[in-house]
Amino acid sequence: MPLVPHKNILTSLFILFCLSGCATTSQQQTEQSDPFESVNRPLWTFNWQYMDKYVTKPASQAYAEYTPTMLRTGLYNVAENLDEPATIINNILQLKFKDAAKSTGRFVLNSTVGLFGFFDPASDLGWLRKPEEFGEVLGVYHVANGPYLMVPVLGPSSVRDQVGDYVDRLYWPMAVIDFWPNVVRLGIKGLEARAQLADQEGLINDSLDSYTFIKNAYFQNMRYKVYDGKPPIEENTQEDDELDSFMDELDE
């Protein structure tokens, strides 16, 4: 595994320190901080009105239509299987040892009997995929999301999420995968994610403010993941109900 440049470690620690300091403010402020809205909004317009409309959506439709189902499922399984070691470590960091054991079993079985993850015999044994990211680990330890970020092409994120993604890339085997194979892996996951969104995109287009809708959906999804699908019950507004409907349809 390549060494992490010293300056990158210091940068990550500084960002985490700043995020931890933000945790003293109210939950609403920390969870939905958007100081860069003036930049994020144009980037959202570019992502949704141009990049998605003319590139991502047509590509995902073509991929879903012309790729044989078995091949498509297998490729996605391989891409997800490569994330399993990160899930193992992130479960351990959250002291979720039972989940870490299941993830270890999944990775070993699928990487061998499942032919490098192309098949998913682990699910047949009840060891279902349950990804865990380092950003979730930070959330469990009460590190705030930090400012909301709309990343060009990639979509909604946050400072905490970006730090988490950086750390996840340091785990084996991500750290030793070459650039282009990793691009293919991310491309497969992206195409599948966009294909799953096809039936719900009407909710985005019909919302009064698609930017705010997506931002709220992002923060709600992050909170859902941090609490393993069981966040504390809060009083819902009409907007929250719309988001719940959106998230439920994505899970189906």
N, C-alpha and C positions, 0 to 999 in steps of 0.2 A: 504494500500500500504506500503510495507516495506521501512524503511528509507535507504537512500543511504549512504554507508560508507563515512566518511569525507575525507579519503585519496583518494577515487575514484573521488570525486568532485574536489579536488585540482589537481589531475592528468589530468582530463578532461579540467579544466580551463587552465592549463599549456599548454596542447597540442593546445587548441584553440588560446592561445596567440601566440604560435610559428607559427601557420598557418596564423594568421592575419599578423604577421610580414613578412611572405613570400610574402604577397600580393603586396609588394613594388617592386618586381622583375617583369620581363616581363611576359605577359600572357602565352606565349608558355612555359616558364620555370615553372611557377606555375601550369599550367594545365597538364603538362606531365613530372613532376619530377620523376625520377627513379634512385635514388642513390643506391638502393638495387638490381640492375639488376643481379648481380652475384649470389644472392640467389633466386631471383624471377624466373629466367630462369629454373633452375633445378626443382623448384616447379611446374612450368607450364608443364614441360615435364612429371612429375609424375602425375599431374592432368589429362592431356589430353591423354598421351600415355598408362597410366596404370589404374588410378582410373576410368576414363571415359570409356575406352575401355572394361575393364573387370567387372566393377561394375555398374556405373551410367547409361550408355547407355543400357546394357541388362535389367537392372531393369526398366527403363522408357519404353522400348519396351514391356516388359511383362505386366507392369501396364496398358499401353494404349490398349494392345490387349485383356487382359482378364478381365478388370474391365468394367462392364456395363456402357454405356455412361451416363445414368442418375445419377448413383451413383458417377461416376468420376466427373461429373460437380457439383454435390451437395457437395461433399467433398471439392472440390476446392473453391466453394462459401463460405463454412463455414470458411476455412482457411483465405480467403481474408476478410471476414466480421469481423474477430477478429482484423484486422489492421485498421478498419475504425475509431475507436476513436483516434488513433494516427494521422490519416489524418485530422480529425477535428481540433485538436490542432495545427498541423503544418500549416494548412490553416490560422488559426487565427493569428499565429505568423508572417505570411506573409501579414496580413491584407486583406486576400482574404475571406471576410465574406460571400459572396454569395456561394462560393464553400464549405465553412464550413457548411453553412445551408443545402446544398444539401447532404453533407456527413452525417450530423446528421439525416436528413430524411431517407437516405439509411439505416443507422444502426438501427434506431428505427423500420422501416417498415420490413426490412429483418430479424431482430432478433425476431419479433413477428409473423406477418403474414407469413413470409418466413421460420418459424421454425428454429430459431437460425442461419439463413443465408443459410440453405440448398437450398432454392429457392431464386430467385432474382427478386421479384415483383417491386423493385425500378427502375430497368432498363426499365421495361415496361412503367413507368411513365416518362421516359426520364432522370432519375437521374443516369447517367452512372458512373461506378466506375472510379475514378481519384485519384489514390494513391499519397500521399505526404509524404516524409520522412524528418526527421530532418536534414539529410545531405544536402537536397535541401534547407532547410531554411538557413543553414549556407552559402550555395553558393549564395543565393539571397542577403545576407548581406556581400558579397564579401570576405568571408573566403576562402582561397585557398584550393585546393584539398589536398595539401601536398604530400609526397612521395607515389608512386604507390606501392601497396602490392599485391603479389600473395598468397592468403591464401590457405593452404593445404585443398583439397577436395572442399572447397567453391568457389574458383576461384578468379577473379580479384576484387580488392578493392583499397581503399586509406585510409590515416589516417583520413581525414574528414569523409569518409563514415563509417569507424569503430566507430568514435565518435558518428555519427548520429545514427547508429544501437544501440549503447549502450543506448543513450537517449530514443529512441523509445521503448526499452524494459522496461523502467521505467513507461510508461503510462499504465493505466488500459485499458484492462484486462491482458495485457502481464505480468505485475508485479505480478499477483496472479495465473497465470497458472503454474501448476507443470511441472517438467522437462520433463517427458515422453510424456504428451500430447503436449507439445511444440515441442518435437522432431518429433512427428507424423505430426504436422502442417507444420513444415519446410520441412519434407520429402515429403509431398503431393505437396507443392509448388515447390520443387526442381525437382520432377519427371515430373511435368507439364512443367516446364521451359525447361527441357532437351528434352522432347517430341516435343516441339515447335521448337527446334533447329535442329531437324533431317533433314529437307530439306535444311538447310543452312550450314551444317558441311562441305560440299564439298568446300565452299569458304575458310574455315579455312585451310583445307588440301592442297588446291591448292595455297595458298598464299606463297610468297617467304620466309617470316619469320612469322610463325604463332604467335610467342610470340609478336612481334611488332604489328601485325595485331589486335590481341585481345586487347593489351594495348591501341592502338589508338581508337578502337571501344568502349572500356570502357569509355575513357575520352570524346569521342564524345557523347555517350549516357548520361553521367552525365551532360554535357553542355546542351544537348537537354532538359533534365528534369528540370534543373534550370530555363531555359527560357520558360518552358511550351510549348515546341515544336516549338518555334519561335526564335531561336538564331540569333544574328546579322549576316548578310550576309558577308561571307568572300570568297576570291578567292580560288577555289578548285584546288587541285592537282589531278593527276590520282589516287593516293592512297586514297584521300578523296572521289572520285567518287566511288571507290570500297567499301569503308566503308558505303557510303550513300546507295548503293545497298543492302548491307548486313543488315543495319538497317531497310530499307523499307520492306525487305522480312520478317524480324522478326515481324514487326508490322501487317503484313497481316494475 
